[in-house]
Amino acid sequence: MGIFDFVKGVGKKLGIGGEDEAPPNADTLKKELDSHKLGTDGVEIAVQGDTAVLKGTVKDQSVFEKAVIAVGNTLGVSKVQADELKVAPEAGTAAAPAKEPTLYTVQKGDNLWKIAEKSYGKGQGAKNTIIFEANKPMLTHPDKIYPGQVLRIPDISHA
């Protein structure tokens, strides 16, 4: 765990540039991440080629996953390395590595209903709202997903 793949040629464009734009720099990625107000103030970002490296501590698994996809779904980023991004400890315990998240790369023709059925099983399309909520604030509308975008798929087995 720790390295997540994204599609380098799709995602939110930060700044200006042409077709062969270099990957965004660490400061630009940090501003983008912080703009979502996820509680990632303690997260540091470094860029190595087209890989964004996240370090620091976040308050829970949800913030960990949202930080990974917020940075990864940026034009020019093909990988996010999060080995050194930890989830804050519960009282009296040490910071722990995050659990392996379930991520899904949107395919042509997908919508959240279809993704819910692929993820949770046939007849489970109505759970698309769970996927939408799990990807806010990066997703602003359920119909605004695009091929190559990576989404969090929350575990609903405990629900």
Secondary structure, 3 states (H helix, E strand, C coil): CCEEECCCCCCECCCCCCCCCCCCCHHHHHHHHHHCCCCCCCCEEEEECCEEEEEEEECCHHHHHHHHHHHHCECCCCEEEEEEEEECCCCCCCCEECCCCCEEECCCCCCHHHHHHHHHCCCCHHHHHHHHHHCCCCCCCCCCCCCCCEEECCCCCCC
